[in-house]
Amino acid sequence: MRRFVVIGHRAITSGDFKLDDLAGGTGRLDVLLRCINSAFFLSHDIRRDAEITLILQGAPNPPKSIRLVGSELKYLNPDERSTAALVRNALIQKVAFEERSSPGIYISNRKYRDVLTSIPEGGQIVYLKEDGQDVRDFDFDEDVTFVLGDDQDLTPEEEEALLAYNPRVISLGPRSYHADHCITIVNNELDRRVPLRI
């Protein structure tokens, strides 16, 4: 299983947004939508062995966590607008605990630290950071979770919380990449190393 945890530092935590203004009026929710697409989409298929958790920390009701599970997903299409509609439907839900808003999509009020705590024991945790070990020199486990920020780096407090889990710190290359591109690169690296399951 490959998991991704992405922190949306300003991402809106209400379903009250327009699908025509995803980059401007949603606290860069558009970055997270692209991360969803990068986590799952293949040509003519989606990855069933992938999962992504988005931690939305913007106004008006932070935090909100949205977890998407590839093996259960339905109705996910590659365009940002329809993905935003699924996320908006999740945010409209009133939840006390994690609730399913549609097949494969779960909404909760979990904080960043709660999400870290929920990573399965024994699984490898990887912190994607520019000054880490080169990804080409690193061996991934079959069960691995990648943690990264949106268009902003993790804050010192977020980084400190993550480092308590002794993650491997990995760099994807000599340049800074968009969060969704990081996920695409990681998926490609894993695809090259893990035998294809049909």
MARDREN-696222 format. One line per field, with one value per atom (N, C-alpha, C, O): residue in three letters; x, y, z; chain; atom name. Coordinates in steps of 0.05 Angstrom, whole numbers, plus 5000, padded with zeros to 4 digits. Example, Ala and Ser with C-alpha at 12.3 -4.5 7.8 and 13.67 -1.06 7.14 Angstrom:
2
code <- ALA/ALA/ALA/ALA/SER/SER/SER/SER
u <- 5264/5246/5264/5285/5257/5273/5258/5268
v <- 4886/4910/4934/4934/4955/4979/5001/5023
w <- 5156/5156/5156/5169/5142/5143/5157/5161
unit <- A/A/A/A/A/A/A/A
site <- N/CA/C/O/N/CA/C/O
//
This chain:
198
code <- MET/MET/MET/MET/ARG/ARG/ARG/ARG/ARG/ARG/ARG/ARG/PHE/PHE/PHE/PHE/VAL/VAL/VAL/VAL/VAL/VAL/VAL/VAL/ILE/ILE/ILE/ILE/GLY/GLY/GLY/GLY/HIS/HIS/HIS/HIS/ARG/ARG/ARG/ARG/ALA/ALA/ALA/ALA/ILE/ILE/ILE/ILE/THR/THR/THR/THR/SER/SER/SER/SER/GLY/GLY/GLY/GLY/ASP/ASP/ASP/ASP/PHE/PHE/PHE/PHE/LYS/LYS/LYS/LYS/LEU/LEU/LEU/LEU/ASP/ASP/ASP/ASP/ASP/ASP/ASP/ASP/LEU/LEU/LEU/LEU/ALA/ALA/ALA/ALA/GLY/GLY/GLY/GLY/GLY/GLY/GLY/GLY/THR/THR/THR/THR/GLY/GLY/GLY/GLY/ARG/ARG/ARG/ARG/LEU/LEU/LEU/LEU/ASP/ASP/ASP/ASP/VAL/VAL/VAL/VAL/LEU/LEU/LEU/LEU/LEU/LEU/LEU/LEU/ARG/ARG/ARG/ARG/CYS/CYS/CYS/CYS/ILE/ILE/ILE/ILE/ASN/ASN/ASN/ASN/SER/SER/SER/SER/ALA/ALA/ALA/ALA/PHE/PHE/PHE/PHE/PHE/PHE/PHE/PHE/LEU/LEU/LEU/LEU/SER/SER/SER/SER/HIS/HIS/HIS/HIS/ASP/ASP/ASP/ASP/ILE/ILE/ILE/ILE/ARG/ARG/ARG/ARG/ARG/ARG/ARG/ARG/ASP/ASP/ASP/ASP/ALA/ALA/ALA/ALA/GLU/GLU/GLU/GLU/ILE/ILE/ILE/ILE/THR/THR/THR/THR/LEU/LEU/LEU/LEU/ILE/ILE/ILE/ILE/LEU/LEU/LEU/LEU/GLN/GLN/GLN/GLN/GLY/GLY/GLY/GLY/ALA/ALA/ALA/ALA/PRO/PRO/PRO/PRO/ASN/ASN/ASN/ASN/PRO/PRO/PRO/PRO/PRO/PRO/PRO/PRO/LYS/LYS/LYS/LYS/SER/SER/SER/SER/ILE/ILE/ILE/ILE/ARG/ARG/ARG/ARG/LEU/LEU/LEU/LEU/VAL/VAL/VAL/VAL/GLY/GLY/GLY/GLY/SER/SER/SER/SER/GLU/GLU/GLU/GLU/LEU/LEU/LEU/LEU/LYS/LYS/LYS/LYS/TYR/TYR/TYR/TYR/LEU/LEU/LEU/LEU/ASN/ASN/ASN/ASN/PRO/PRO/PRO/PRO/ASP/ASP/ASP/ASP/GLU/GLU/GLU/GLU/ARG/ARG/ARG/ARG/SER/SER/SER/SER/THR/THR/THR/THR/ALA/ALA/ALA/ALA/ALA/ALA/ALA/ALA/LEU/LEU/LEU/LEU/VAL/VAL/VAL/VAL/ARG/ARG/ARG/ARG/ASN/ASN/ASN/ASN/ALA/ALA/ALA/ALA/LEU/LEU/LEU/LEU/ILE/ILE/ILE/ILE/GLN/GLN/GLN/GLN/LYS/LYS/LYS/LYS/VAL/VAL/VAL/VAL/ALA/ALA/ALA/ALA/PHE/PHE/PHE/PHE/GLU/GLU/GLU/GLU/GLU/GLU/GLU/GLU/ARG/ARG/ARG/ARG/SER/SER/SER/SER/SER/SER/SER/SER/PRO/PRO/PRO/PRO/GLY/GLY/GLY/GLY/ILE/ILE/ILE/ILE/TYR/TYR/TYR/TYR/ILE/ILE/ILE/ILE/SER/SER/SER/SER/ASN/ASN/ASN/ASN/ARG/ARG/ARG/ARG/LYS/LYS/LYS/LYS/TYR/TYR/TYR/TYR/ARG/ARG/ARG/ARG/ASP/ASP/ASP/ASP/VAL/VAL/VAL/VAL/LEU/LEU/LEU/LEU/THR/THR/THR/THR/SER/SER/SER/SER/ILE/ILE/ILE/ILE/PRO/PRO/PRO/PRO/GLU/GLU/GLU/GLU/GLY/GLY/GLY/GLY/GLY/GLY/GLY/GLY/GLN/GLN/GLN/GLN/ILE/ILE/ILE/ILE/VAL/VAL/VAL/VAL/TYR/TYR/TYR/TYR/LEU/LEU/LEU/LEU/LYS/LYS/LYS/LYS/GLU/GLU/GLU/GLU/ASP/ASP/ASP/ASP/GLY/GLY/GLY/GLY/GLN/GLN/GLN/GLN/ASP/ASP/ASP/ASP/VAL/VAL/VAL/VAL/ARG/ARG/ARG/ARG/ASP/ASP/ASP/ASP/PHE/PHE/PHE/PHE/ASP/ASP/ASP/ASP/PHE/PHE/PHE/PHE/ASP/ASP/ASP/ASP/GLU/GLU/GLU/GLU/ASP/ASP/ASP/ASP/VAL/VAL/VAL/VAL/THR/THR/THR/THR/PHE/PHE/PHE/PHE/VAL/VAL/VAL/VAL/LEU/LEU/LEU/LEU/GLY/GLY/GLY/GLY/ASP/ASP/ASP/ASP/ASP/ASP/ASP/ASP/GLN/GLN/GLN/GLN/ASP/ASP/ASP/ASP/LEU/LEU/LEU/LEU/THR/THR/THR/THR/PRO/PRO/PRO/PRO/GLU/GLU/GLU/GLU/GLU/GLU/GLU/GLU/GLU/GLU/GLU/GLU/GLU/GLU/GLU/GLU/ALA/ALA/ALA/ALA/LEU/LEU/LEU/LEU/LEU/LEU/LEU/LEU/ALA/ALA/ALA/ALA/TYR/TYR/TYR/TYR/ASN/ASN/ASN/ASN/PRO/PRO/PRO/PRO/ARG/ARG/ARG/ARG/VAL/VAL/VAL/VAL/ILE/ILE/ILE/ILE/SER/SER/SER/SER/LEU/LEU/LEU/LEU/GLY/GLY/GLY/GLY/PRO/PRO/PRO/PRO/ARG/ARG/ARG/ARG/SER/SER/SER/SER/TYR/TYR/TYR/TYR/HIS/HIS/HIS/HIS/ALA/ALA/ALA/ALA/ASP/ASP/ASP/ASP/HIS/HIS/HIS/HIS/CYS/CYS/CYS/CYS/ILE/ILE/ILE/ILE/THR/THR/THR/THR/ILE/ILE/ILE/ILE/VAL/VAL/VAL/VAL/ASN/ASN/ASN/ASN/ASN/ASN/ASN/ASN/GLU/GLU/GLU/GLU/LEU/LEU/LEU/LEU/ASP/ASP/ASP/ASP/ARG/ARG/ARG/ARG/ARG/ARG/ARG/ARG/VAL/VAL/VAL/VAL/PRO/PRO/PRO/PRO/LEU/LEU/LEU/LEU/ARG/ARG/ARG/ARG/ILE/ILE/ILE/ILE
u <- 5017/5000/5018/5037/5011/5025/5005/4983/5013/4996/5009/5034/4993/5003/4987/4963/5002/4989/4998/5022/4979/4985/4971/4947/4987/4976/4968/4984/4942/4932/4931/4911/4952/4955/4933/4926/4922/4902/4876/4857/4875/4852/4826/4825/4806/4779/4768/4770/4755/4743/4712/4699/4702/4673/4666/4682/4642/4633/4622/4612/4625/4614/4634/4645/4639/4657/4646/4631/4655/4646/4666/4690/4655/4672/4686/4705/4678/4691/4715/4728/4720/4741/4758/4762/4768/4782/4810/4819/4823/4850/4848/4867/4827/4826/4812/4821/4789/4772/4772/4754/4791/4789/4815/4819/4832/4857/4875/4889/4876/4892/4884/4901/4858/4847/4854/4856/4858/4865/4890/4893/4909/4934/4928/4939/4910/4903/4887/4890/4871/4856/4875/4871/4895/4915/4931/4938/4935/4948/4931/4941/4904/4886/4890/4894/4889/4892/4919/4920/4940/4966/4969/4983/4955/4956/4943/4952/4922/4905/4905/4904/4907/4900/4923/4946/4915/4931/4916/4893/4928/4913/4892/4898/4867/4844/4840/4826/4851/4847/4855/4865/4850/4860/4876/4872/4893/4909/4892/4881/4890/4874/4891/4880/4917/4935/4945/4966/4930/4938/4916/4893/4925/4907/4919/4944/4903/4913/4895/4871/4908/4894/4901/4925/4882/4886/4878/4856/4895/4890/4885/4904/4860/4852/4853/4840/4868/4872/4863/4870/4848/4839/4813/4802/4803/4778/4755/4759/4731/4724/4724/4722/4727/4725/4747/4742/4772/4794/4796/4786/4808/4817/4795/4776/4798/4783/4802/4821/4798/4814/4796/4775/4805/4791/4809/4831/4800/4815/4802/4778/4818/4808/4823/4847/4807/4817/4813/4791/4835/4834/4818/4804/4819/4805/4775/4760/4765/4736/4725/4701/4742/4733/4714/4718/4694/4676/4671/4674/4664/4656/4679/4674/4704/4726/4734/4740/4735/4743/4767/4773/4782/4808/4807/4827/4783/4782/4779/4765/4792/4792/4764/4757/4747/4721/4704/4691/4704/4687/4700/4685/4726/4740/4732/4727/4732/4724/4696/4690/4678/4650/4649/4633/4665/4666/4676/4666/4697/4708/4688/4685/4675/4654/4632/4622/4623/4602/4612/4596/4637/4648/4648/4640/4656/4657/4630/4628/4609/4582/4573/4555/4584/4576/4582/4603/4565/4570/4580/4565/4604/4616/4626/4635/4624/4637/4661/4682/4658/4679/4683/4670/4700/4703/4678/4668/4668/4644/4649/4665/4636/4638/4619/4595/4630/4612/4604/4583/4621/4615/4634/4653/4630/4647/4677/4686/4692/4721/4729/4753/4711/4718/4706/4682/4724/4717/4725/4746/4708/4712/4713/4698/4731/4732/4743/4750/4744/4756/4784/4794/4797/4823/4844/4845/4860/4883/4906/4907/4926/4951/4963/4971/4966/4978/4961/4972/4934/4917/4922/4922/4926/4931/4957/4959/4978/5004/5001/5012/4985/4981/4967/4971/4951/4935/4951/4941/4975/4991/4997/5006/4992/4995/5023/5043/5024/5050/5065/5054/5091/5108/5112/5129/5095/5097/5119/5125/5131/5153/5141/5121/5153/5144/5166/5189/5159/5178/5169/5146/5188/5183/5197/5221/5181/5192/5202/5186/5228/5240/5265/5279/5270/5290/5318/5335/5324/5352/5355/5374/5337/5339/5357/5370/5357/5371/5359/5334/5375/5365/5347/5354/5324/5304/5316/5308/5335/5346/5364/5370/5372/5389/5374/5386/5348/5332/5314/5303/5312/5295/5269/5269/5247/5221/5210/5214/5195/5180/5154/5147/5141/5115/5094/5076/5095/5076/5090/5107/5083/5098/5079/5060/5085/5069/5087/5108/5079/5094/5080/5056/5095/5083/5096/5120/5079/5088/5069/5046/5078/5061/5048/5053/5032/5018/5037/5058/5030/5049/5066/5081/5064/5081/5095/5083/5119/5133/5118/5102/5124/5114/5125/5148/5109/5118/5138/5138/5153/5172/5157/5167/5133/5117/5108/5109/5099/5091/5114/5112/5137/5161/5170/5177/5169/5176/5158/5168/5132/5113/5119/5118/5126/5132/5158/5160/5179/5205/5204/5221/5184/5180/5175/5179/5167/5161/5186/5183/5208/5233/5229/5236/5218/5214/5241/5260/5242/5265/5260/5238/5280/5278/5289/5313/5272/5279/5275/5255/5294/5292/5286/5296/5269/5262/5279/5276/5297/5314/5326/5322/5341/5356/5339/5349/5313/5296/5272/5266/5258/5233/5211/5209/5193/5171/5144/5143/5124/5097/5089/5099/5071/5064/5053/5060/5035/5024/5045/5043/5065/5087/5103/5113/5107/5122/5108/5121/5081/5066/5070/5072/5069/5073/5101/5104/5121/5148/5150/5162/5139/5140/5126/5136/5102/5088/5105/5106/5118/5135/5158/5165/5171/5193/5183/5197/5160/5150/5142/5146/5130/5122/5146/5144/5169/5193/5205/5219/5199/5211/5194/5203/5167/5149/5136/5127/5136/5124/5095/5080/5087/5059/5040/5044/5019/4999/4974/4964/4965/4942/4918/4897
v <- 4976/5000/5025/5026/5044/5070/5091/5094/5106/5126/5153/5156/5174/5201/5218/5216/5234/5253/5281/5287/5298/5324/5345/5344/5364/5385/5409/5421/5416/5440/5463/5466/5478/5498/5519/5529/5526/5547/5536/5551/5510/5499/5502/5496/5511/5516/5492/5469/5496/5473/5475/5465/5488/5490/5482/5486/5471/5465/5489/5487/5513/5537/5551/5571/5538/5551/5545/5526/5561/5559/5541/5544/5524/5506/5521/5510/5546/5562/5579/5593/5577/5594/5577/5585/5555/5536/5547/5541/5562/5572/5597/5602/5613/5638/5639/5652/5625/5627/5604/5602/5586/5561/5556/5534/5576/5572/5552/5537/5552/5534/5505/5486/5501/5473/5461/5436/5477/5466/5450/5430/5457/5442/5414/5394/5412/5386/5369/5345/5382/5367/5355/5332/5369/5358/5335/5316/5337/5315/5290/5268/5293/5270/5257/5232/5273/5262/5247/5226/5259/5247/5221/5203/5220/5196/5172/5149/5177/5154/5148/5125/5169/5164/5152/5161/5131/5119/5123/5133/5116/5117/5096/5072/5104/5086/5069/5049/5078/5063/5081/5103/5071/5084/5064/5040/5074/5057/5048/5064/5022/5010/5007/5004/5008/5004/5031/5032/5052/5079/5090/5084/5108/5122/5150/5153/5170/5197/5210/5207/5223/5238/5267/5274/5284/5313/5325/5320/5341/5354/5384/5399/5392/5420/5436/5430/5458/5474/5503/5520/5509/5537/5542/5526/5567/5575/5560/5550/5558/5570/5550/5558/5524/5503/5483/5459/5492/5473/5456/5465/5432/5420/5401/5394/5394/5373/5354/5364/5329/5310/5294/5284/5292/5277/5255/5260/5230/5207/5193/5187/5188/5174/5147/5146/5126/5099/5087/5083/5082/5074/5049/5047/5030/5004/5007/4989/5030/5034/5056/5059/5071/5096/5090/5072/5107/5108/5138/5155/5144/5171/5191/5215/5182/5200/5203/5183/5227/5233/5251/5264/5251/5265/5296/5309/5308/5337/5348/5336/5371/5383/5390/5388/5399/5409/5386/5390/5363/5341/5330/5321/5330/5322/5342/5334/5368/5389/5384/5389/5376/5371/5348/5350/5327/5305/5315/5307/5332/5343/5361/5361/5378/5395/5380/5387/5358/5341/5330/5327/5323/5312/5334/5329/5359/5380/5389/5401/5384/5391/5374/5382/5349/5331/5341/5353/5337/5343/5317/5297/5317/5292/5295/5316/5273/5271/5253/5259/5232/5213/5211/5226/5194/5191/5179/5159/5193/5184/5182/5197/5163/5160/5180/5180/5197/5216/5205/5212/5188/5174/5151/5150/5132/5108/5115/5128/5107/5111/5138/5144/5155/5182/5185/5182/5192/5194/5221/5232/5232/5259/5256/5241/5272/5272/5299/5316/5302/5326/5321/5335/5300/5292/5314/5326/5319/5338/5324/5299/5339/5329/5308/5286/5313/5294/5268/5246/5271/5247/5230/5205/5243/5228/5213/5190/5227/5213/5189/5168/5192/5169/5146/5123/5151/5130/5115/5095/5123/5109/5081/5079/5060/5033/5028/5035/5014/5007/4988/4971/4992/4975/4985/4976/5004/5015/5036/5049/5039/5059/5086/5090/5106/5134/5150/5149/5165/5181/5210/5216/5227/5256/5266/5265/5276/5287/5316/5334/5319/5345/5348/5329/5373/5378/5370/5363/5371/5365/5337/5331/5318/5291/5273/5283/5248/5228/5226/5228/5222/5220/5195/5174/5199/5178/5154/5131/5159/5138/5119/5097/5128/5112/5100/5091/5099/5091/5067/5066/5048/5025/5028/5032/5028/5031/5004/4983/5004/4981/4979/4998/4956/4954/4971/4981/4974/4991/5017/5017/5038/5063/5087/5088/5106/5131/5155/5157/5172/5196/5221/5223/5238/5262/5287/5288/5306/5330/5353/5349/5377/5401/5406/5392/5427/5435/5453/5444/5479/5498/5511/5530/5502/5512/5488/5466/5492/5472/5466/5483/5444/5439/5461/5470/5469/5488/5474/5450/5489/5477/5458/5437/5465/5448/5423/5401/5425/5402/5383/5359/5395/5379/5364/5341/5378/5366/5342/5321/5345/5323/5299/5277/5304/5283/5269/5244/5284/5273/5255/5238/5258/5240/5211/5193/5208/5181/5169/5148/5183/5174/5167/5145/5186/5181/5181/5193/5169/5173/5199/5204/5216/5241/5238/5232/5241/5235/5259/5274/5263/5284/5272/5250/5285/5275/5285/5277/5303/5313/5340/5350/5352/5376/5402/5423/5400/5424/5421/5399/5443/5442/5436/5447/5418/5409/5416/5418/5418/5421/5396/5374/5398/5375/5353/5329/5359/5338/5325/5301/5340/5328/5310/5289/5317/5299/5272/5251/5272/5247/5231/5207/5245/5231/5218/5195/5233/5222/5198/5178/5200/5178/5153/5131/5157/5134/5122/5097/5138/5127/5111/5089/5122/5107/5080/5060/5080/5055/5036/5012/5046/5029/5015/4992/5029/5017/4995/4978/4996/4977/4954/4933/4959/4939/4924/4937/4897/4882/4890/4894/4892/4900/4878/4854/4886/4866/4870/4892/4849/4850/4836/4835
w <- 5000/5000/5000/5015/4983/4983/4992/4981/5013/5024/5021/5022/5018/5017/5038/5040/5053/5071/5063/5063/5056/5046/5064/5068/5074/5091/5074/5060/5075/5061/5081/5095/5082/5104/5104/5126/5081/5080/5067/5063/5061/5046/5062/5086/5048/5060/5073/5063/5096/5111/5111/5130/5091/5088/5059/5041/5055/5028/5014/4992/5025/5014/4996/5003/4973/4953/4925/4921/4906/4878/4863/4866/4847/4831/4809/4797/4804/4783/4794/4778/4820/4832/4851/4874/4841/4859/4867/4889/4850/4856/4873/4889/4871/4884/4911/4930/4912/4936/4954/4972/4952/4968/4984/4995/4987/5002/4989/5003/4963/4946/4949/4949/4952/4950/4923/4922/4903/4876/4877/4862/4894/4897/4907/4897/4926/4938/4918/4917/4901/4881/4861/4852/4854/4835/4848/4835/4874/4889/4888/4885/4891/4888/4861/4859/4840/4813/4809/4797/4820/4817/4832/4824/4855/4872/4858/4862/4843/4834/4804/4796/4787/4759/4743/4744/4728/4707/4681/4682/4659/4634/4634/4635/4634/4633/4658/4658/4681/4706/4729/4725/4754/4777/4794/4792/4811/4828/4851/4867/4854/4876/4901/4923/4898/4921/4933/4946/4928/4938/4956/4954/4973/4991/4996/4998/4998/5004/5026/5025/5045/5065/5062/5063/5059/5057/5084/5094/5095/5121/5115/5109/5116/5110/5135/5155/5135/5159/5156/5173/5135/5131/5145/5159/5141/5152/5138/5116/5150/5176/5199/5223/5194/5215/5215/5213/5218/5217/5243/5264/5241/5217/5205/5219/5180/5168/5153/5141/5155/5141/5122/5129/5097/5076/5067/5057/5070/5063/5039/5040/5018/4994/4992/4994/4988/4987/4959/4950/4945/4917/4913/4892/4931/4927/4929/4921/4939/4943/4925/4924/4912/4899/4876/4860/4874/4851/4845/4863/4821/4813/4812/4809/4814/4812/4783/4770/4773/4746/4746/4766/4724/4724/4723/4725/4720/4719/4748/4764/4753/4779/4789/4812/4770/4778/4791/4811/4778/4789/4815/4833/4817/4842/4864/4887/4857/4876/4886/4909/4868/4876/4897/4915/4893/4913/4940/4961/4939/4964/4977/5001/4961/4972/4985/5007/4973/4985/5011/5030/5013/5038/5060/5083/5052/5072/5082/5103/5067/5075/5098/5114/5100/5121/5149/5153/5168/5196/5209/5209/5219/5229/5258/5266/5273/5299/5296/5307/5281/5276/5246/5231/5236/5207/5195/5204/5174/5161/5131/5120/5118/5089/5076/5082/5058/5043/5016/5006/5004/4979/4978/4994/4959/4959/4958/4939/4978/4978/4989/4990/4998/5008/5036/5041/5055/5083/5094/5086/5111/5122/5153/5165/5165/5194/5204/5187/5230/5242/5252/5269/5242/5252/5247/5225/5267/5264/5252/5249/5244/5232/5250/5241/5276/5295/5296/5299/5294/5295/5270/5271/5247/5222/5224/5216/5235/5239/5257/5251/5278/5296/5283/5291/5262/5249/5228/5217/5222/5202/5214/5237/5198/5209/5220/5207/5243/5254/5236/5223/5235/5218/5190/5176/5182/5155/5155/5175/5132/5128/5125/5111/5138/5136/5122/5130/5101/5086/5086/5079/5094/5093/5068/5065/5049/5024/5029/5035/5027/5033/5015/5009/5007/4987/4995/4978/5021/5030/5040/5055/5032/5041/5024/5005/5030/5014/4986/4983/4966/4939/4936/4944/4924/4921/4905/4909/4887/4871/4887/4878/4911/4928/4951/4971/4950/4973/4965/4943/4984/4980/4996/5020/4982/4994/5003/4990/5025/5033/5017/5003/5018/5003/5016/5003/5043/5057/5065/5083/5052/5055/5055/5039/5073/5074/5069/5082/5051/5044/5056/5053/5069/5081/5067/5064/5059/5046/5050/5057/5044/5046/5019/5000/5019/4994/4978/4968/4976/4963/4984/4978/5009/5030/5044/5045/5054/5069/5095/5104/5108/5135/5153/5150/5172/5192/5211/5212/5226/5245/5264/5271/5273/5291/5278/5289/5253/5237/5232/5234/5226/5221/5247/5246/5269/5294/5301/5310/5296/5302/5284/5293/5259/5240/5248/5247/5255/5261/5285/5289/5302/5325/5317/5332/5291/5281/5266/5253/5267/5254/5225/5216/5209/5181/5166/5176/5143/5125/5110/5100/5108/5095/5067/5063/5047/5019/5001/5004/4983/4963/4936/4929/4920/4894/4871/4848/4877/4856/4863/4885/4844/4850/4850/4856/4842/4841/4859/4868/4864/4878/4859/4837/4867/4850/4864/4888/4848/4859/4874/4867/4893/4909/4892/4896/4873/4856/4839/4833/4830/4815/4832/4822/4857/4876/4878/4877/4879/4881/4855/4856/4832/4807/4806/4797/4814/4814/4833/4825/4856/4875/4863/4865/4852/4840/4818/4815/4802/4780/4792/4783/4813/4826/4837/4833/4850/4860/4838/4840/4817/4794/4782/4774/4781/4769/4787/4777/4813/4831/4840/4847/4840/4850/4826/4808/4827/4804/4801/4820/4776/4769/4778/4771/4793/4801/4783/4781/4772/4753/4766/4754
unit <- A/A/A/A/A/A/A/A/A/A/A/A/A/A/A/A/A/A/A/A/A/A/A/A/A/A/A/A/A/A/A/A/A/A/A/A/A/A/A/A/A/A/A/A/A/A/A/A/A/A/A/A/A/A/A/A/A/A/A/A/A/A/A/A/A/A/A/A/A/A/A/A/A/A/A/A/A/A/A/A/A/A/A/A/A/A/A/A/A/A/A/A/A/A/A/A/A/A/A/A/A/A/A/A/A/A/A/A/A/A/A/A/A/A/A/A/A/A/A/A/A/A/A/A/A/A/A/A/A/A/A/A/A/A/A/A/A/A/A/A/A/A/A/A/A/A/A/A/A/A/A/A/A/A/A/A/A/A/A/A/A/A/A/A/A/A/A/A/A/A/A/A/A/A/A/A/A/A/A/A/A/A/A/A/A/A/A/A/A/A/A/A/A/A/A/A/A/A/A/A/A/A/A/A/A/A/A/A/A/A/A/A/A/A/A/A/A/A/A/A/A/A/A/A/A/A/A/A/A/A/A/A/A/A/A/A/A/A/A/A/A/A/A/A/A/A/A/A/A/A/A/A/A/A/A/A/A/A/A/A/A/A/A/A/A/A/A/A/A/A/A/A/A/A/A/A/A/A/A/A/A/A/A/A/A/A/A/A/A/A/A/A/A/A/A/A/A/A/A/A/A/A/A/A/A/A/A/A/A/A/A/A/A/A/A/A/A/A/A/A/A/A/A/A/A/A/A/A/A/A/A/A/A/A/A/A/A/A/A/A/A/A/A/A/A/A/A/A/A/A/A/A/A/A/A/A/A/A/A/A/A/A/A/A/A/A/A/A/A/A/A/A/A/A/A/A/A/A/A/A/A/A/A/A/A/A/A/A/A/A/A/A/A/A/A/A/A/A/A/A/A/A/A/A/A/A/A/A/A/A/A/A/A/A/A/A/A/A/A/A/A/A/A/A/A/A/A/A/A/A/A/A/A/A/A/A/A/A/A/A/A/A/A/A/A/A/A/A/A/A/A/A/A/A/A/A/A/A/A/A/A/A/A/A/A/A/A/A/A/A/A/A/A/A/A/A/A/A/A/A/A/A/A/A/A/A/A/A/A/A/A/A/A/A/A/A/A/A/A/A/A/A/A/A/A/A/A/A/A/A/A/A/A/A/A/A/A/A/A/A/A/A/A/A/A/A/A/A/A/A/A/A/A/A/A/A/A/A/A/A/A/A/A/A/A/A/A/A/A/A/A/A/A/A/A/A/A/A/A/A/A/A/A/A/A/A/A/A/A/A/A/A/A/A/A/A/A/A/A/A/A/A/A/A/A/A/A/A/A/A/A/A/A/A/A/A/A/A/A/A/A/A/A/A/A/A/A/A/A/A/A/A/A/A/A/A/A/A/A/A/A/A/A/A/A/A/A/A/A/A/A/A/A/A/A/A/A/A/A/A/A/A/A/A/A/A/A/A/A/A/A/A/A/A/A/A/A/A/A/A/A/A/A/A/A/A/A/A/A/A/A/A/A/A/A/A/A/A/A/A/A/A/A/A/A/A/A/A/A/A/A/A/A/A/A/A/A/A/A/A/A/A/A/A/A/A/A/A/A/A/A/A/A/A/A/A/A/A/A/A/A/A/A/A/A/A/A/A/A/A/A/A/A/A/A/A/A/A/A/A/A/A/A/A/A/A/A/A/A/A/A/A/A/A/A/A/A/A/A/A/A/A/A/A/A/A/A/A/A/A/A/A/A/A/A/A/A/A/A/A/A/A/A/A/A/A/A/A/A/A/A/A
site <- N/CA/C/O/N/CA/C/O/N/CA/C/O/N/CA/C/O/N/CA/C/O/N/CA/C/O/N/CA/C/O/N/CA/C/O/N/CA/C/O/N/CA/C/O/N/CA/C/O/N/CA/C/O/N/CA/C/O/N/CA/C/O/N/CA/C/O/N/CA/C/O/N/CA/C/O/N/CA/C/O/N/CA/C/O/N/CA/C/O/N/CA/C/O/N/CA/C/O/N/CA/C/O/N/CA/C/O/N/CA/C/O/N/CA/C/O/N/CA/C/O/N/CA/C/O/N/CA/C/O/N/CA/C/O/N/CA/C/O/N/CA/C/O/N/CA/C/O/N/CA/C/O/N/CA/C/O/N/CA/C/O/N/CA/C/O/N/CA/C/O/N/CA/C/O/N/CA/C/O/N/CA/C/O/N/CA/C/O/N/CA/C/O/N/CA/C/O/N/CA/C/O/N/CA/C/O/N/CA/C/O/N/CA/C/O/N/CA/C/O/N/CA/C/O/N/CA/C/O/N/CA/C/O/N/CA/C/O/N/CA/C/O/N/CA/C/O/N/CA/C/O/N/CA/C/O/N/CA/C/O/N/CA/C/O/N/CA/C/O/N/CA/C/O/N/CA/C/O/N/CA/C/O/N/CA/C/O/N/CA/C/O/N/CA/C/O/N/CA/C/O/N/CA/C/O/N/CA/C/O/N/CA/C/O/N/CA/C/O/N/CA/C/O/N/CA/C/O/N/CA/C/O/N/CA/C/O/N/CA/C/O/N/CA/C/O/N/CA/C/O/N/CA/C/O/N/CA/C/O/N/CA/C/O/N/CA/C/O/N/CA/C/O/N/CA/C/O/N/CA/C/O/N/CA/C/O/N/CA/C/O/N/CA/C/O/N/CA/C/O/N/CA/C/O/N/CA/C/O/N/CA/C/O/N/CA/C/O/N/CA/C/O/N/CA/C/O/N/CA/C/O/N/CA/C/O/N/CA/C/O/N/CA/C/O/N/CA/C/O/N/CA/C/O/N/CA/C/O/N/CA/C/O/N/CA/C/O/N/CA/C/O/N/CA/C/O/N/CA/C/O/N/CA/C/O/N/CA/C/O/N/CA/C/O/N/CA/C/O/N/CA/C/O/N/CA/C/O/N/CA/C/O/N/CA/C/O/N/CA/C/O/N/CA/C/O/N/CA/C/O/N/CA/C/O/N/CA/C/O/N/CA/C/O/N/CA/C/O/N/CA/C/O/N/CA/C/O/N/CA/C/O/N/CA/C/O/N/CA/C/O/N/CA/C/O/N/CA/C/O/N/CA/C/O/N/CA/C/O/N/CA/C/O/N/CA/C/O/N/CA/C/O/N/CA/C/O/N/CA/C/O/N/CA/C/O/N/CA/C/O/N/CA/C/O/N/CA/C/O/N/CA/C/O/N/CA/C/O/N/CA/C/O/N/CA/C/O/N/CA/C/O/N/CA/C/O/N/CA/C/O/N/CA/C/O/N/CA/C/O/N/CA/C/O/N/CA/C/O/N/CA/C/O/N/CA/C/O/N/CA/C/O/N/CA/C/O/N/CA/C/O/N/CA/C/O/N/CA/C/O/N/CA/C/O/N/CA/C/O/N/CA/C/O/N/CA/C/O/N/CA/C/O/N/CA/C/O/N/CA/C/O/N/CA/C/O/N/CA/C/O/N/CA/C/O/N/CA/C/O/N/CA/C/O/N/CA/C/O/N/CA/C/O/N/CA/C/O/N/CA/C/O/N/CA/C/O/N/CA/C/O/N/CA/C/O/N/CA/C/O/N/CA/C/O/N/CA/C/O/N/CA/C/O/N/CA/C/O/N/CA/C/O/N/CA/C/O/N/CA/C/O/N/CA/C/O/N/CA/C/O/N/CA/C/O/N/CA/C/O/N/CA/C/O/N/CA/C/O/N/CA/C/O/N/CA/C/O/N/CA/C/O/N/CA/C/O/N/CA/C/O/N/CA/C/O/N/CA/C/O
//
